[in-house]
């Protein structure tokens, strides 16, 4: 009887926990008891107010302070704001983690800024929750807003719909409504004008301070790979715009652009540049959230082939007030994925490759380039094509970083069902970033060398490939049943004791512009379904080369085969259709 009774007790406990979980997550009911008498919680913004100019950011942290010590297991925060005055830029959960599919995150910024409402829900996964005391305030969530109007605005915390869930000593979970809550006030200001030197009163001074609040831009943009309006929820892109002329320069970051039915994009509110005086001779730098920056020197620019428009001297005239500029005759080239560094390299290609076939919010936010709701071969083709461009145009607005060190090339053009028409050829590899793993020196060291083989145009190769045999500098390795992801393999080991002196003809420094392989660095590949491949690496076609000189590995390496080790990697080496 004891065994049966114990089993029944366990079953009832499990049923109770399951009912609690389902009630909370799926049916929207409240499975908790009401708050205990005398126990209160106060929510505050810290700071409670801020002053900021247009297009500048302000941040505040929501914290909680209970009247008694309690073990918190979760919380819900509901807020509203005037979307014509503020836009949410970043959400950071400080206590616990976001409740999956319930709490909003940075992946939901487009919807948040469209609705003017925020719903945050966090949870603590440990059995005992997280202790917060009555003696101190505990940070829950940090919010960053971009100010888009000089008028004052308020972020209102809805106390009646915000809750704090905590665990009592008897195991009961209580839902404690918020008894006091403050709001976050943003006092809009007019940005300070640039000071000017004293002039001769008999001379006519040059206009340096923007009259009537400066200039406003309404841009029309076109993004590579997006031919029509994406589905709701995907039809918004954050864009950074910089206006430049001589010493006059001002940037508006992460401005929300929305799409129309023709696939053209315009800002949801005019961009205010209050430090830019009206005049002529301006050029404009435009960079999308997954795109390379383009320098544009005239209104209504055009190009016959994506990426062929280039300019030097600014010829744009800006007037006080609204300025409508149509840049949709050229496309913003895709490729520089979050977190952006101004470069297209193996980090970006790996980000797409590692998310192929995925439709979850994080994968879409990071790697869905054409905004069709799935990371697929079309996105992969766009990212490979971007390697022919590689870097932002114009001056950088941030310091680029790259880990590990990367050398980038592009594969030769071969017609493919999903390949874009702007795939071009660059024969000589080019260093694209400063790296963080050191120079690759001919010091006699040995490295494991890997290659990700691209079987594009290999009509007889199917996945999994029964056998792939690789050899380089007297080292060889055979891989059986090699799985292909959209006709490309994962990094395959060629050899683990290849001497860098034989591999390279000269030292490869982080600042070099070309790489030269050894005259005996001949690579041979045999694979089921294709003709044998053989080439000296100086004549080989691959999308990028990366390396890590640290024996314990380098940060930022996404391929599991390359993590926690030193390596040399030739990425997407083409073996067919050359």
HUPEVEN-V216273 format. One record per pair of residues at least 24 apart in sequence whose C-alpha atoms are under 7 Angstrom apart, sorted by the first residue. I is the first residue (numbers start at 1). J is the second residue. D is the distance in whole Angstrom. If there is no record, write none. Layout:
i/j/d
I/J/D
I/J/D
//
This chain:
i/j/d
32/173/6
32/174/5
32/175/6
33/173/7
33/174/5
33/175/6
34/174/6
34/175/6
34/176/7
35/174/6
35/175/6
35/176/5
39/67/6
39/68/6
40/66/6
40/67/5
40/178/7
40/179/6
41/65/6
41/66/4
41/67/6
41/178/5
41/179/6
42/66/6
42/178/6
42/179/6
42/180/5
42/181/6
43/180/6
43/181/5
43/182/7
44/181/6
44/182/5
45/182/6
45/183/7
45/184/6
48/183/7
48/184/5
48/185/6
49/184/5
49/185/4
49/186/6
50/185/6
50/186/5
50/187/6
51/186/6
51/187/5
51/188/6
51/189/7
52/187/6
52/188/5
52/189/6
53/147/7
53/150/7
53/188/6
53/189/5
53/190/5
53/191/5
54/147/5
54/148/5
54/149/6
54/150/6
54/190/7
54/191/7
55/146/6
55/147/5
55/148/5
55/252/6
56/146/6
56/147/6
57/144/7
57/145/6
57/146/4
57/147/6
58/144/6
58/145/5
58/146/6
59/143/6
59/144/4
59/145/6
60/142/6
60/143/6
60/144/7
61/139/7
61/141/6
61/142/4
61/143/6
62/139/6
62/140/6
62/141/5
62/142/6
63/137/6
63/138/5
63/139/4
63/140/5
64/137/5
64/138/5
64/139/7
64/140/7
65/134/6
65/136/7
65/137/5
65/138/6
66/133/7
66/134/5
67/134/5
68/133/7
68/134/5
69/132/6
69/133/4
69/134/5
70/131/6
70/132/6
70/133/7
70/166/6
71/128/7
71/129/5
71/130/5
71/131/4
71/132/6
71/166/5
71/167/5
72/129/5
72/130/5
72/131/6
72/132/7
72/165/6
72/166/4
72/167/6
73/123/6
73/124/5
73/129/5
73/130/7
73/165/6
73/166/5
73/167/7
74/122/5
74/123/4
74/124/6
74/164/6
74/165/5
74/166/7
75/121/6
75/122/5
75/123/7
75/163/6
75/164/4
75/165/6
76/120/6
76/121/4
76/122/7
76/162/5
76/163/5
76/164/7
77/119/6
77/120/5
77/121/6
77/162/5
77/163/7
78/118/6
78/119/5
78/120/6
78/157/6
78/158/6
78/161/6
78/162/6
79/117/6
79/118/5
79/119/7
79/155/7
79/156/5
79/157/4
79/158/6
80/116/6
80/117/4
80/118/6
80/155/6
80/156/5
80/157/7
81/116/5
81/117/6
81/154/6
81/155/5
81/156/6
82/116/6
82/153/7
83/113/6
83/116/5
85/147/6
85/148/5
85/149/5
85/151/7
85/153/6
86/145/6
86/146/6
86/147/5
86/148/6
87/113/6
87/145/5
87/146/5
87/147/7
88/113/6
88/144/6
88/145/4
88/146/6
89/144/5
89/145/5
89/146/6
90/143/6
90/144/5
91/142/6
91/143/5
91/144/7
92/141/6
92/142/5
92/143/7
93/140/6
93/141/5
93/142/6
94/139/6
94/140/5
94/141/5
94/142/7
95/139/7
95/140/5
95/141/7
96/122/6
96/123/5
96/124/5
97/122/5
97/123/6
97/124/7
98/122/4
98/123/6
99/123/6
107/361/6
107/362/7
107/365/6
110/233/7
110/236/6
111/233/6
149/188/7
150/188/4
150/189/5
150/190/6
151/188/5
152/186/6
152/187/4
152/188/5
153/185/6
153/186/5
153/187/7
154/183/7
154/184/6
154/185/4
154/186/6
155/183/6
155/184/5
155/185/6
156/183/5
156/184/7
157/181/7
157/182/7
157/183/6
191/274/7
193/275/6
194/275/7
207/277/7
208/277/6
209/275/7
209/277/6
210/274/6
210/275/6
210/276/6
210/277/4
210/278/7
211/320/7
212/320/7
213/274/5
214/273/6
214/274/4
214/275/6
214/276/6
214/277/6
214/320/6
214/321/7
215/272/6
215/273/5
215/274/6
215/276/6
215/278/7
215/318/7
215/319/6
215/320/5
215/321/5
215/322/6
216/270/6
216/271/5
216/272/5
216/273/6
216/321/5
216/322/5
216/323/6
217/270/6
217/271/5
217/272/7
217/322/6
217/323/5
217/324/6
218/266/7
218/267/7
218/270/5
218/271/7
218/323/6
218/324/5
218/325/6
219/266/6
219/267/7
219/324/6
219/325/5
219/326/6
219/327/7
220/264/6
220/265/6
220/266/5
220/325/6
220/326/5
220/327/6
220/328/6
221/264/6
221/265/5
221/266/7
221/326/7
221/327/5
221/328/5
222/263/7
222/264/5
222/265/6
222/328/5
222/330/7
222/331/5
222/332/6
223/331/5
223/332/5
223/333/7
224/331/5
224/332/6
224/333/5
224/334/6
225/370/5
226/263/6
226/370/5
227/263/5
228/261/6
228/262/5
228/263/4
229/259/6
229/260/6
229/261/5
229/262/6
229/263/5
230/371/6
230/372/6
234/371/6
235/259/6
237/288/7
237/289/6
238/288/6
238/289/5
239/287/6
239/288/4
239/289/6
240/286/6
240/287/5
240/288/6
241/284/7
241/285/6
241/286/5
241/287/7
242/284/6
242/285/5
242/286/7
243/282/7
243/283/6
243/284/5
243/285/7
244/282/6
244/283/6
244/284/6
245/281/6
245/282/5
245/283/7
248/276/6
250/275/7
250/276/7
264/328/7
278/318/5
278/319/5
278/320/6
279/317/6
279/318/5
279/319/7
280/315/6
280/316/6
280/317/4
280/318/6
281/314/5
281/315/4
281/316/5
281/317/6
282/314/5
282/315/6
282/316/5
282/317/6
283/314/4
283/315/7
283/316/6
285/394/7
290/334/6
290/335/6
290/336/5
290/337/5
290/338/7
290/369/7
291/332/6
291/333/6
291/334/4
291/335/5
291/336/5
291/337/7
292/332/7
292/333/6
292/334/6
292/335/6
292/336/6
292/342/7
292/391/7
292/392/5
293/392/5
293/393/5
294/332/7
294/392/7
294/393/5
295/393/6
295/394/6
299/325/6
299/326/6
299/327/7
300/326/5
300/327/5
300/329/6
301/327/6
301/329/6
301/330/7
302/329/5
302/330/5
303/329/7
303/330/6
306/330/7
306/331/6
306/422/6
307/333/7
334/369/7
334/382/7
334/383/7
334/386/6
335/383/5
335/386/5
337/366/7
337/367/7
338/366/6
341/400/4
341/401/6
342/391/6
342/392/5
342/400/6
343/390/6
343/391/5
343/392/7
343/432/7
344/386/7
344/387/6
344/390/5
344/391/6
345/387/7
345/406/7
345/408/6
345/544/7
346/406/7
346/544/6
349/383/6
349/384/7
350/558/7
352/380/6
353/380/7
377/418/7
377/486/7
378/418/6
381/418/7
381/419/5
381/420/7
382/420/7
385/422/7
385/423/5
388/424/6
388/425/7
388/426/6
401/433/7
401/434/7
401/435/7
402/433/6
402/434/6
402/435/5
402/436/7
403/435/5
403/436/5
403/437/7
403/555/6
403/556/6
404/435/5
404/436/6
404/437/5
404/546/7
404/547/6
404/548/6
404/554/6
404/556/7
405/433/7
405/434/7
405/435/4
405/436/6
405/437/6
405/546/6
405/547/6
405/548/7
406/431/6
406/432/6
406/433/7
406/435/7
406/544/7
406/545/6
406/546/4
406/547/7
407/431/5
407/432/6
407/544/5
407/545/5
407/546/6
408/432/6
408/543/6
408/544/4
408/545/6
409/542/6
409/543/5
409/544/5
410/542/6
410/543/5
411/541/5
411/542/5
411/543/6
411/574/7
412/541/7
412/578/7
414/577/7
428/514/6
429/514/6
429/515/6
430/513/5
430/514/5
431/510/7
431/511/7
431/512/6
431/513/5
431/514/7
434/510/5
434/511/7
435/510/7
437/548/5
437/549/6
437/550/6
437/554/7
438/549/6
439/508/6
439/509/5
439/510/6
440/507/6
440/508/5
440/509/6
441/507/5
441/508/6
442/500/6
442/501/5
442/506/7
442/507/5
443/501/7
444/499/6
444/500/6
444/501/6
445/499/6
445/500/6
446/497/5
446/498/5
446/499/4
446/500/6
447/496/6
447/497/6
447/498/5
447/499/7
447/500/7
447/566/7
447/567/6
447/568/7
448/495/5
448/496/4
448/497/6
448/498/6
448/567/5
448/568/6
449/493/6
449/494/6
449/495/6
449/496/6
449/567/6
449/568/5
449/569/6
450/491/6
450/492/5
450/493/4
450/494/5
450/568/6
450/569/5
450/570/6
451/491/5
451/492/5
451/493/7
451/569/5
451/570/5
451/571/6
451/573/7
452/488/7
452/489/5
452/490/5
452/491/4
452/492/6
452/570/6
452/571/5
452/572/5
452/573/6
453/488/6
453/489/5
453/572/5
453/573/5
453/574/6
454/487/6
454/488/4
454/489/7
454/572/5
454/573/5
454/574/5
454/575/7
455/487/5
455/488/6
455/574/7
455/575/6
455/576/6
456/487/6
456/576/7
457/576/6
457/577/5
458/530/6
458/576/5
460/529/4
460/530/6
461/528/7
461/529/5
461/530/6
465/528/6
466/528/6
467/527/6
467/528/6
468/526/6
468/527/4
468/528/7
469/525/6
469/526/5
469/527/6
470/494/6
470/524/6
470/525/5
470/526/7
471/523/6
471/524/5
471/525/7
472/521/7
472/522/6
472/523/5
472/524/7
473/498/7
473/520/7
473/521/6
473/522/7
488/572/7
491/561/7
533/575/6
541/573/6
541/574/6
542/570/7
542/571/6
542/572/5
542/573/4
542/574/6
543/571/6
543/572/6
543/573/7
544/570/6
544/571/5
545/569/6
545/570/5
545/571/6
546/570/7
//
